Amino acid sequence: MTTATTATTVPGHTARRLWARSRAVLLGLLLLVIGGLTLAALQSGEQHGRLDPRSADRTGSRALAQLLAAHGVTTRVVTTADEAAAAAGPQTTLLVTTPDVLTTDQLTNLRAATARTPGRTVLLAPGTASLELFTPGVQADPQISNAARSPGCSLPAARRAGDVLLGGIRYTTSATTADRCYEAGGAPTLLRIPAAHPDRDTVLLGSADFLYNYRLADEGNASLALQLLGAHKHLVWYLPSVSDSSATAPDAQPGFFTLLPAGWRWALLQLVLAAGCAALWRARRLGPLVPERLPVTVPAAETTEGHARLYAQAHARDRASAVLRTATRTRLAPLLGVPSAHAHDPDLFLPAVRTHVAASLLATADLQALLFGPTPADDKALVHLADQLDALENSIVSQERHAPREHPDR
């Protein structure tokens, strides 16, 4: 019977070994995916972000949106400058939560859309760029901490609200018609400037903390927020977004490389070239192997034991059994008169073994399975295989030693 010779070759990585080596990496990837999905689930739903009228978080503004709705004010949330400009019609209050992140073109479009219609524009903590376009002549002073402050002005909304939690940026202006409220350090944190168009004004707030959900019930925060944002029937709540296509204007925030001086660019290029030259100089060059004398002599037994331990650690019973069988066949081939080239061919090797094996061993051993069989199922079976191969080899060696030899003179 012809037996496939693939059993004599050293097999590759088995599925069990691949799983043992890759399970730690797969487990790490699984935990990473589960963590990402968990964070996404926690951040979805009602969590929309800071000053979002849909958010019930501490820094959201859903409570204020519900108060406005109870007083008949409709709130529309927009995330692009084009939507905000289109929605800022008559009798509308436009609230810009973070005006300083807008480009000059975006601010100009918003200014043009609101300049000729009655309504109100509320800017939260605007900086110099926003002030130059919306309220020329107004200067921003250094920030101050938030605290409960008294109105100190004649603005009806402030007088009715009383003390309010305000602070942040302070504003100064020379306009005599402006309402300066909630002063801190001699400068107001709430500044209302009437526009040239009747029934149009701009309100600057140095801080937005009093609009948060967890701050709305303190002092007169809710009253002031309701009067400032509910002065008209419609409220456009503008939350600037990084996905706004109009934010890619030429005067947008410069990139990292545009902030570097020209000289640094040339220096960086030189460093890159120097690093490349050093890598080529120190790189490992391909060529013929150069033998190197070891400082110590390693006994063959230690090398064999080291290989055995590596096989045992990797559970490589397939490789270990293949090595044992191959070594046994290689040593027995000269004793059996089989050429070394045919030592691993079962059709040529097994008949020679059967003629030299004792009858007792031949009756109890399956030479086909012993010399060309499958991989042992466990370590105990591997040890048993090694014992059987050793017994077979000792039997043949002993038989060859005691076999009668013909005298050369006869």
C-alpha positions, 0 to 999 in steps of 0.5 A, spaced: 500 500 500 502 506 498 503 511 503 503 519 502 510 522 503 507 528 506 507 525 513 515 526 513 515 533 512 515 538 517 508 541 518 507 548 518 503 552 524 497 549 526 490 552 527 491 551 535 498 554 535 496 560 531 490 561 536 495 560 542 499 566 539 494 571 536 489 570 542 492 576 546 492 580 540 485 579 538 483 579 545 486 586 545 482 588 539 476 586 541 477 590 548 478 596 544 472 595 539 468 594 545 471 600 549 469 604 543 462 602 542 461 603 549 464 610 549 460 612 543 453 609 546 455 613 552 456 620 548 450 619 544 443 620 545 441 626 549 449 628 550 449 634 545 455 638 548 456 645 551 450 650 551 446 645 546 439 646 547 438 639 546 442 637 552 440 635 559 448 635 561 450 640 566 453 644 561 447 643 556 441 648 556 435 644 555 432 647 561 433 654 558 430 652 551 424 649 555 423 655 559 423 659 552 418 654 549 413 655 555 413 663 554 411 661 546 418 662 544 420 657 538 428 655 538 431 653 532 438 650 532 443 651 526 450 649 526 452 652 519 453 660 518 449 659 512 443 656 516 444 662 521 444 667 516 438 665 512 434 664 519 435 671 522 429 674 519 425 679 522 423 679 530 428 674 531 434 673 536 440 670 533 445 667 539 452 665 537 455 661 542 462 661 540 463 667 535 471 667 535 471 660 532 468 663 526 472 666 520 471 673 517 467 671 511 462 668 516 462 674 521 461 678 515 455 674 512 452 674 519 452 681 520 450 683 513 444 678 514 442 681 521 443 689 520 437 691 516 432 687 520 429 688 527 431 683 532 437 682 536 444 679 536 447 675 542 454 674 542 457 669 548 464 671 550 466 675 543 473 677 542 477 682 538 475 679 531 468 678 533 467 685 536 471 689 530 465 686 525 459 686 530 460 692 534 466 697 532 469 701 537 468 696 543 474 693 546 475 687 550 478 687 557 482 681 561 477 676 563 475 676 571 472 670 575 465 669 575 461 671 581 454 674 583 454 681 581 448 686 581 445 690 575 448 697 576 444 699 570 438 702 567 436 696 563 429 693 564 431 686 563 437 686 568 433 690 573 428 685 573 433 679 574 437 682 579 443 679 581 446 674 576 452 670 575 456 673 570 464 675 569 469 672 564 471 678 558 469 685 560 467 690 555 469 698 554 466 703 549 465 710 548 458 710 546 453 714 550 447 710 548 450 703 551 447 699 557 453 697 561 451 692 566 454 687 571 460 691 572 467 688 575 473 691 576 470 698 573 468 694 566 461 691 564 460 684 563 454 685 559 454 690 554 447 692 550 449 696 544 443 699 540 444 699 532 442 704 527 436 700 525 430 701 530 428 695 534 435 692 533 441 691 538 447 687 540 448 684 547 455 682 549 456 677 554 462 676 558 461 669 560 455 663 558 455 660 565 449 662 567 445 659 561 448 652 563 442 647 566 446 647 573 446 654 574 440 656 571 436 656 578 441 660 581 440 668 583 436 671 577 440 667 572 433 664 569 430 671 569 436 674 565 436 669 560 429 668 559 429 676 557 435 677 553 433 671 549 426 671 549 425 678 547 422 676 540 418 670 538 423 666 534 430 664 537 436 662 532 441 658 536 447 657 532 452 652 535 458 653 530 461 646 527 467 644 524 463 641 519 461 647 516 464 648 509 464 655 509 469 655 515 474 653 509 475 660 507 482 663 505 483 667 512 481 661 516 486 659 522 493 657 519 495 650 518 501 648 522 506 649 517 504 656 515 506 658 522 513 656 521 518 661 519 521 659 512 528 658 515 526 653 519 523 649 513 530 649 510 533 647 517 528 641 517 529 639 510 537 639 512 535 634 518 531 630 514 537 629 509 542 628 514 538 623 517 537 619 511 544 619 509 546 616 516 541 611 515 544 609 509 551 609 512 549 605 518 544 600 515 545 593 515 548 591 508 546 584 504 551 579 503 554 572 504 554 570 511 560 570 515 562 565 520 563 567 527 567 563 532 563 562 538 566 564 545 564 558 548 563 551 546 555 549 547 555 541 548 550 538 543 546 535 549 544 542 551 542 544 544 538 538 544 535 540 550 533 547 548 530 545 542 526 540 546 524 546 551 522 550 545 518 545 542 514 543 549 513 551 550 510 551 543 506 545 544 509 543 537 508 535 537 508 535 530 515 538 529 518 534 535 515 527 532 517 529 525 524 530 528 524 523 532 522 519 526 526 522 521 532 521 525 530 514 527 530 513 519 536 516 518 540 512 523 537 505 521 538 506 513 545 504 513 544 498 518 538 496 513 542 497 507 537 502 504 540 508 501 540 515 505 536 518 499 530 512 500 530 512 508 524 517 508 520 513 502 515 508 506 515 503 500 522 502 500 524 503 507 518 499 511 520 492 507 527 493 509 525 494 516 520 488 517 526 483 515 530 486 520 525 486 526 525 481 531 518 476 530 516 478 537 517 486 536 514 485 529 507 482 532 506 488 537 508 494 533 505 497 527 511 499 523 507 504 518 504 508 524 510 508 528 515 510 522 510 514 518 504 515 522 500 521 524 502 527 530 501 524 537 495 527 540 498 529 547 505 529 550 504 522 553 503 519 546 509 523 544 513 520 550 510 513 548 512 514 541 519 516 543 520 510 547 517 505 541 522 508 536 528 507 541 526 500 542 525 499 535 532 502 533 535 498 539 532 491 537 535 492 530 542 494 532 542 488 537 540 484 532 546 486 527 551 486 532 549 478 534 548 476 527 554 471 524 559 474 519 562 470 514 569 469 514 573 473 509 578 467 507 572 463 505 
